[in-house]
């Protein structure tokens, strides 16, 4: 009876060790998942901030009187580091159905550039602005 009892205790010890190993592996996997979720949230917030900067600049250009500046560069401080917004503007060169060029329409390109973990990132938006003159 003593032999069975020692074997039973040894078997119980193995069960505990296997259970503990499964628990540790599960805990590490959950920790890794939480870390990935936090990283994704930070990246999403950073992308949203850049989109908002571009949208604000586009609204400023559309609301301003007169033609947009041909070139302009702005540096915007964010909680994620500086974002450089480059503005390029040129006549759109659009034509109507009679192949007559439409005047007063400018094509504006805004490019936002920043760095994430040492890797250069950029987003671009293009739109048209009409000014009578």
N, C-alpha and C positions, 0 to 999 in steps of 0.2 A: 504494500500500500504506500510505502514511502516513495518508491520509485515513481509511481504514477503521480504522486503529489508534486515531486520535483519537476517532472516533465510538464505537468499542467502549469506550474509557475513559470517555467521557461517559455512555454507557448504563450502565456499571457504577456510576458515581457516583449516577445516579438510582436504581438498584436499592438501593444502600446507604441512600440517604436515605429511600426508601419503606419499607424494612425497619426502619430506625431509628424512623420515625414510627409504624409498627404496634407496635413494641416499647414505645414510650413510652405510647401509648394503652392498650395492654394492661396495662402496669404501673400506670397511673393507675386503671384500672377495678378491678384487684385490690386496690389500696390503699383504694379507696372501699368495696369489699365487706368488707374486714377491719374498717374503721371502723364500718360498719353492724352487723357481728356483735358488736363490742365494745359498742356502744350497746345492742343488744338484750340482751346478757348483763347489763349494769348494770341495765337496766329490770326484767329478770326477777328479779335478786337483790333489788331494792328491793321488788317486789311480794311476793316470798316472805317477806321480813322483816315486812312489814305483815300478811300472813296469819298468820304465827307469833305476832305480838303479839296479834292478835284471838283466836287459838286459846288462847293462854296465859291471857288475861283471862277467856275463857269458862270455862276449866277452873277458874280461881280462884273464880268466882262459883258454879259448880256444886258445888264442894267445900266452900264456906263454909257454916257453920250459919246458920240464920235466913234471913229473906227478903232478897233483894238490895236494895241502896240504890236509892232512886227516881231520883236523879240523881247522877252522879259524873263528874269529868273528870280524866284522867291525862295527863301529858306524858311521853313515852318518848323518850329520846335514842337515835338510831341513827347509823350511819356516813353516812347519807344526809340527815341533818337531823332535826329533832324531828317526832314523830308525836303528835298529840293524839287520845286515845281518849275519846269521850263515851259515857256509859252512861245509858240511860233504862230504867226499869222501871215496869210498871203491871200491875194485875190482868188476867189474860187474858180473863176474861168468857166462858169456854167453858161449854157446856151439854151435858148428857147427852141421851139419846133422849127423856126425859120433860120436857125443857126446864127442868131444874133446874140452876142454876149450880154449877159445880164450884169449890170453894174451895181456896185454897192454891196455885193455879197462877199464876205471874207470867210475863208476856212481857217478855223482856229484849232490848233493841236496843243493839248496840255499833256505833259509827261511828268509823272511823279517818280522820283528815284530815291531809294533809301537802301540801307544795309540791314540784313537780318543775319545775325551770327557770322558776320564777315562775308556774306554772300550778297552781291548786288541784286536788288529787286527793282522792278519798275512796272508802272501801270500807265496806260495812255487812253485819252478820250479825245475824239474829234467832233467838232460841231460847226455849224454855220451861223454867222451873224450878219444881219442885214441892216445897213445904215443908208438912209437917203442923204444925199449931199448936194 
